Structure formats: structure tokens, C-alpha cells
Amino acid sequence: MKPEIRAEIRRALQTLPSSPAETTVEPPMLKTLYVPQHHARALDPDSPLVTGMRGAGKSFWCAALTSADHRRLLAHRLRRILPTMGTAPVRKQLLRSKVAWGFGEAKRNSEYPDARIMNELCKNGADEEDIWRTIILWQLSEKDQKLLPGANWRERVENLANDVERSEAAFSQFDKHLSSQGMTTLIVFDALDRLADDWKSVRQFVRALLRLALEFRAYRSIRLKVFMRQDMFEDEMIWQFSDSSKLHLTKVDLAWTARDLFGLLWQYLANADETGHVFRQHVYDTVGYTFIEQDGMFEVDRVLQINENFQRRIFQSIAGEFMGRDRRRGRTYTWLPNHLGDAAGHASPRSFLVALRTAADESKDLEHRHPLHYEAIKRGVVKASEVRRIEMREDYPWIAALLEQLRGVALPCHETDVYRIWKKAGVLSSIQESFAIEDDELASARLPPRKLDQGEQGIMDDLIRLNVVYRTSDKRINIPDVYRIGFGLVRRGGVRPTR
């Protein structure tokens, strides 16, 4: 590869997102919109429940659906990538839907009450289901003060609760009107773990919302779509309502295959502002593939999504074939997603992009005939693991507390060695005490271990269920690199954690 092309492609890689978390609820840039083939069901307005690990794209798709421009582009992309797989109803629904927020991370009190207001409403006697019904009717009516009178959310919820018959009639009228126009109103709900400061309240809000998501399936043109974390989905207490299994079985999971991750990478690189043309020409020179242009944007079509031979050759032209001087260290195309995956082999697009952005930054000072140096790719995995450690502390403080006690432990190891370390540190006792204290920071708005009452063995089962830990064929304990490195555990021959 010529030095100038190598530099330009590296510069394109340096434009990849570097943020460890998406905190915005604004729709993503159209030119970076990439649709994995098996995410089509998640985008279908008729799919009420979407789950995924952190960084899998729940907030991304939620925000994209709320934009008319993005829905039009999604309909076009689905036609391109799944031409023969029956996506016509989904595309039609996307084009004929109005989409509104029911809840999200941002404070949008003109559209829905934030968590503080919702909890205050409950303390003053409001029912969680009435709060959700008020939000839904508020969005259906496009904030019609005559239909839902009140100067604030408290008054609106009270008015709806005091006239149930009128509100039910309003839902039916909106459904008939939308159906007559061939339209659908879709209301999306995200960031449900932010609904309250304690898990008991979160459960109550989510259970009420899921009941309504099931109930509203009886309407033809009103749809609710709930985005939730996988661990929340697995919380049995949330599903304690009549006919919950009917909704439970509709779940769509936002899983990403290695092919999806590389397809996402091509989407970013092909549309980089100053260097996209260099990458597109390089891909043509490497595999003879021409990107399709529409409205000044370039899309990754079905061929480049599913052709692993093309994908491997393109990535090898960027990162070399091996993770060292020869094949003994592994091949770059498989090594990177494998080392970013959890115990189930699932890697998040966020971790993938952060690792590659870091690898591009680190490659600048390394002599190599490719844009990415294999040692820099290893450093990218270290960075992604450090980001995952931060996320773990936020989402599961009790897991972080357990793994931090294992810093310096060599993997794989025997379970009894892990239990001995935990007992010596008294970490399980601390976790048990923290969840017993209602206002403790560790317990707030976080799901406790399911088998906490079963001691070390139960905690280990929880870690395995969450794909943080796995048992090897010889019954020892191991931890995937995406967690191991960030928490400072070591593995012979593996990527070294930072000191």
C-alpha cells in the first residue's frame, strides 16, 4: 500500500466514534446508518420488545425511529439488504408511522415526565399504569390540552385517572382514525433502568409498561415498542402479570455478528468526510466492489455484508493478515471480534469502534506497511476493556466489586481459589449488606444478583448467566478479555492489562 493511501485510511479510522457511551437521544447521522440483516425485526413497529447488552444499539435505534428521514432511509436499506425475505410489511409500516418518545434518557418534560416527576407522582398516590396511559394519550393527541387538560403532569394524570371511560374512548377513536388513514402511531420507550433510584420502583414501572404493551396489541394502529436490557428482561418479578408469556415470546435481541461489526466499519469509513473517497477506491482495488451512492451517501449493501471473503481481504489490507509476524498469534480478521466478545461471543459495536479508533491513534508511531499495526490493535482492545470496566461499574456495581478483588489472578483458575479470595476480602458480605440498605448507592436502580442468598456458588452462577465468566472444559473459571483486561486479571499468552 502506498504511504499516502495508508495515511489517509488511518486518518479515516481516527474519525470513528471514541466516546465510551452514547448519551444523546438525537438521531444518528444518516450517512453512518447501518442496518444488520437480522435487526429488521427489531425495527418492525409490530415487534413490541427489543433487548440488548449495553452498547448494542438500543438507544441508537430508538432515536433513529423517531426521525422521519431515518425511517425513510431504513425502509430503503431494508429493501436493499433483504430483497427476498419479506420485509415489505416492515418497510410499509416504517413509511406510514408517526413515532414519538414515551420515555428516554433525555429530559423531555413537554413529551413525557422525567424520572423525578414520575416518582413524585407515585409518592402522591398516582398509579404507574395511569402515568403511562397519560403519556401515550398525550403523544397520540399531539399534546392536546382539551383532551388532556392540566397545567402539568400531575393534573393530566389525575384527570385521566378520574375519567377512565373517556380515556378508553379516546384510544379507540385514535385507533380508528389512524387505521382509516393507513397510518400507525409508534411510541418508543428506552433507558428504563433510569426510571427510579431503587430497583423495586423500576420493576413496578416496567411491569406496568409491559402490561400496556401487551394490551395495546389489540389496537390496529397504536403500537408501543419497549427497549430494555437483557438482565431486566430476565428479572422474573417484572413478568408477574396475566398473559405475560404472550409478550415475553415476542422479544427481539440486538445481537451483532462479526460480519455485522465489519459492515458497520465499512459504513463509517466509506462515508468519512475527507477520506471516504480514498477508502472506497481502496476497496474497489482490493476486491472489485463499488459502493452504492444515494443522496450523497454510500451504503454497504448485501454483498459486502455477507461475503466474508471480501470482508477478510479488506480488513487484512488495512491491518495485515496476522496478529504478529506469523499465523501463530492469530489472524487479525477473527482475532479482534473474538477478543472483544463476552462469554457468549457477543461483542458490542461500541467496543469494536473504540478499539479500532484507539488502534489507529496508536499506529501513528509504529513502523508498519498497513494502516493498523497488530500491537496497536492489542492496545485498542485494552482501551475497549477499560471502557467496559467503567460501564460495568455503572450498570452492575456488585460485579465490579467482585472482579476488582481478583486483580492479578492468573486465568484460568479453580473456582475454589476465587471463592477463597472473595471470602478473605469479605466482598459478598458487603454486597449483601448494601442491597439490604434501601438507600445504599450500590443498590440504587441496579438489579441485585439473582442468587445472592446462595453464597459464592450462587454469585458465580450469576456471573456465568450474564456472560461475564465461563467454565472451561476442565471445569476451571475463565473470563473473556473484554472484562479480564480492564479488571487487571492476567492470562498466559494473552493481552496484558495496563498497570
C-alpha positions, 0 to 999 in steps of 0.5 A: 500500500502506498504511504499516502493511501495508508495515511489517509485510511488511518486518518479515516479510522481516527474519525470513528466514534471514541466516546465510551457511551452514547448519551444523546437521544438525537438521531444518528447521522444518516450517512453512518446508518447501518442496518444488520440483516437480522435487526429488521425485526427489531425495527418492525413497529409490530415487534413490541420488545427489543433487548440488548447488552449495553452498547448494542444499539438500543438507544441508537435505534430508538432515536433513529425511529423517531426521525422521519428521514431515518425511517425513510432511509431504513425502509430503503436499506431494508429493501436493499439488504433483504430483497427476498425475505419479506420485509415489505410489511416492515418497510410499509409500516416504517413509511406510514408511522408517526413515532414519538418518545414515551420515555428516554434518557433525555429530559423531555418534560413537554413529551413525557415526565422525567424520572423525578416527576414520575416518582413524585407522582407515585409518592402522591398516590398516582398509579404507574399504569395511569402515568403511562396511559397519560403519556401515550394519550398525550403523544397520540393527541399531539399534546392536546390540552382539551383532551388532556387538560392540566397545567402539568403532569400531575393534573393530566394524570389525575384527570385521566385517572378520574375519567377512565371511560373517556380515556378508553374512548379516546384510544379507540377513536385514535385507533380508528382514525389512524387505521382509516388513514393507513397510518400507525402511531409508534411510541418508543420507550428506552433507558428504563433502568433510569426510571427510579433510584431503587430497583423495586420502583423500576420493576413496578414501572416496567411491569406496568409498561409491559402490561400496556404493551401487551394490551395495546396489541389489540389496537390496529394502529397504536403500537408501543415498542419497549427497549430494555436490557437483557438482565431486566428482561430476565428479572422474573418479578417484572413478568408477574402479570396475566398473559405475560408469556404472550409478550415475553415470546415476542422479544427481539435481541440486538445481537451483532455478528462479526460480519455485522461489526465489519459492515458497520466499519465499512459504513463509517469509513466509506462515508468519512468526510475527507477520506471516504473517497480514498477508502472506497477506491481502496476497496474497489482495488482490493476486491472489485466492489463499488459502493452504492451512492444515494443522496450523497451517501454510500451504503454497504449493501448485501454483498459486502455484508455477507461475503466474508471473503471480501470482508477478510481481504479488506480488513487484512489490507488495512491491518495485515493478515496476522496478529504478529509476524506469523499465523501463530498469534492469530489472524487479525480478521477473527482475532479482534471480534473474538477478543472483544466478545463476552462469554457468549461471543457477543461483542458490542459495536461500541467496543469494536469502534473504540478499539479500532479508533484507539488502534489507529491513534496508536499506529501513528508511531509504529513502523508498519506497511498497513494502516493498523499495526497488530500491537496497536490493535492489542492496545485498542482492545485494552482501551475497549476493556477499560471502557467496559470496566467503567460501564460495568461499574455503572450498570452492575456495581456488585460485579465490579466489586467482585472482579476488582478483588481478583486483580492479578489472578492468573486465568484460568483458575479453580473456582475454589481459589476465587471463592477463597479470595472473595471470602478473605476480602469479605466482598459478598458480605458487603454486597449483601449488606448494601442491597439490604440498605434501601438507600445504599448507592450500590443498590440504587436502580441496579438489579441485585444478583439473582442468587445472592442468598446462595453464597459464592456458588450462587454469585458465580452462577450469576456471573456465568448467566450474564456472560461475564465468566465461563467454565472451561472444559476442565471445569476451571473459571475463565473470563473473556478479555473484554472484562479480564483486561480492564479488571487487571486479571492476567492470562498466559499468552494473552493481552496484558492489562495496563498497570 
